[in-house]
Amino acid sequence: MAAGGLMDRPLSAAERREFNRHRHAETRQKEQLARGPKGVAAAWWDQARMVAAEQERAGNPAAWDELAQFLSNYCGRYST
C-alpha cells in the first residue's frame, strides 16, 4: 500500500483503516522497543491481541483460547 501522495487511486475505507492500523502499530512498536525488554514484551502482547482478534474475525475464535492457555502456562511457570 502506497502512502505520502504516491497512490494511483484513493484508498477505500477498508484500505485506509488497514493503513492507519499498520502505521499506528509501527509507531507503537518503536516506542515500546525504546523501553527495553518490558517494552518488547508489551509489543508482543499488542501483536498477540491483534492476531487473536483477526483470527476471531476470520472465524477462528479458538485463537483467544490458545492465547489464554499460553499466558496461563507462562504465569504458572514464573509465579511464586
C-alpha positions as a LaTeX table, in Angstrom:
\begin{tabular}{lrrr}
\hline
Residue & $x$ (\AA) & $y$ (\AA) & $z$ (\AA) \\
\hline
Met1 & 0.00 & 0.00 & 0.00 \\
Ala2 & 1.49 & 3.33 & $-1.01$ \\
Ala3 & 1.49 & 6.45 & 1.09 \\
Gly4 & 2.59 & 10.05 & 1.01 \\
Gly5 & 0.83 & 11.07 & $-2.19$ \\
Leu6 & 2.30 & 8.20 & $-4.20$ \\
Met7 & $-1.02$ & 6.40 & $-4.61$ \\
Asp8 & $-2.55$ & 5.79 & $-8.03$ \\
Arg9 & $-6.06$ & 5.97 & $-6.59$ \\
Pro10 & $-7.69$ & 7.00 & $-3.34$ \\
Leu11 & $-7.82$ & 4.31 & $-0.68$ \\
Ser12 & $-11.12$ & 2.63 & 0.09 \\
Ala13 & $-12.41$ & 2.98 & 3.64 \\
Ala14 & $-11.16$ & $-0.54$ & 4.46 \\
Glu15 & $-7.74$ & 0.15 & 2.93 \\
Arg16 & $-7.48$ & 3.43 & 4.85 \\
Arg17 & $-8.33$ & 1.67 & 8.13 \\
Glu18 & $-5.71$ & $-1.00$ & 7.44 \\
Phe19 & $-3.11$ & 1.63 & 6.52 \\
Asn20 & $-3.84$ & 3.62 & 9.69 \\
Arg21 & $-3.79$ & 0.48 & 11.84 \\
His22 & $-0.42$ & $-0.54$ & 10.38 \\
Arg23 & 1.04 & 2.95 & 10.84 \\
His24 & $-0.19$ & 3.10 & 14.43 \\
Ala25 & 1.23 & $-0.37$ & 15.17 \\
Glu26 & 4.64 & 0.59 & 13.75 \\
Thr27 & 4.75 & 3.78 & 15.82 \\
Arg28 & 3.70 & 1.96 & 18.98 \\
Gln29 & 6.22 & $-0.81$ & 18.36 \\
Lys30 & 9.08 & 1.70 & 18.03 \\
Glu31 & 8.02 & 3.39 & 21.26 \\
Gln32 & 7.82 & 0.05 & 23.04 \\
Leu33 & 11.23 & $-1.12$ & 21.79 \\
Ala34 & 12.79 & 2.04 & 23.21 \\
Arg35 & 11.61 & 0.89 & 26.67 \\
Gly36 & 13.81 & $-2.20$ & 26.58 \\
Pro37 & 12.69 & $-5.74$ & 27.50 \\
Lys38 & 9.47 & $-4.58$ & 29.16 \\
Gly39 & 8.58 & $-2.65$ & 26.04 \\
Val40 & 9.40 & $-5.62$ & 23.82 \\
Ala41 & 7.07 & $-7.78$ & 25.92 \\
Ala42 & 4.36 & $-5.12$ & 25.64 \\
Ala43 & 4.83 & $-5.01$ & 21.87 \\
Trp44 & 4.42 & $-8.80$ & 21.66 \\
Trp45 & 1.29 & $-8.57$ & 23.84 \\
Asp46 & $-0.15$ & $-5.96$ & 21.46 \\
Gln47 & 0.68 & $-8.18$ & 18.48 \\
Ala48 & $-0.81$ & $-11.29$ & 20.11 \\
Arg49 & $-4.09$ & $-9.48$ & 20.81 \\
Met50 & $-4.20$ & $-8.17$ & 17.26 \\
Val51 & $-3.61$ & $-11.65$ & 15.79 \\
Ala52 & $-6.25$ & $-13.22$ & 18.05 \\
Ala53 & $-8.78$ & $-10.54$ & 17.07 \\
Glu54 & $-8.00$ & $-11.06$ & 13.37 \\
Gln55 & $-8.42$ & $-14.80$ & 13.78 \\
Glu56 & $-11.75$ & $-14.28$ & 15.53 \\
Arg57 & $-12.98$ & $-12.08$ & 12.67 \\
Ala58 & $-11.83$ & $-14.80$ & 10.23 \\
Gly59 & $-13.97$ & $-17.38$ & 12.02 \\
Asn60 & $-11.40$ & $-18.84$ & 14.42 \\
Pro61 & $-12.38$ & $-17.69$ & 17.93 \\
Ala62 & $-10.26$ & $-20.54$ & 19.36 \\
Ala63 & $-7.20$ & $-18.30$ & 18.87 \\
Trp64 & $-8.25$ & $-16.45$ & 22.04 \\
Asp65 & $-8.42$ & $-19.74$ & 23.94 \\
Glu66 & $-4.95$ & $-20.70$ & 22.75 \\
Leu67 & $-3.54$ & $-17.31$ & 23.75 \\
Ala68 & $-5.19$ & $-17.58$ & 27.16 \\
Gln69 & $-3.73$ & $-21.07$ & 27.66 \\
Phe70 & $-0.26$ & $-19.87$ & 26.68 \\
Leu71 & $-0.47$ & $-16.97$ & 29.14 \\
Ser72 & $-1.77$ & $-19.27$ & 31.87 \\
Asn73 & 1.17 & $-21.64$ & 31.31 \\
Tyr74 & 3.63 & $-18.73$ & 31.34 \\
Cys75 & 2.21 & $-17.35$ & 34.59 \\
Gly76 & 2.20 & $-20.80$ & 36.14 \\
Arg77 & 5.86 & $-21.21$ & 35.27 \\
Tyr78 & 7.02 & $-17.88$ & 36.69 \\
Ser79 & 4.57 & $-17.18$ & 39.54 \\
Thr80 & 5.87 & $-17.73$ & 43.03 \\
\hline
\end{tabular}
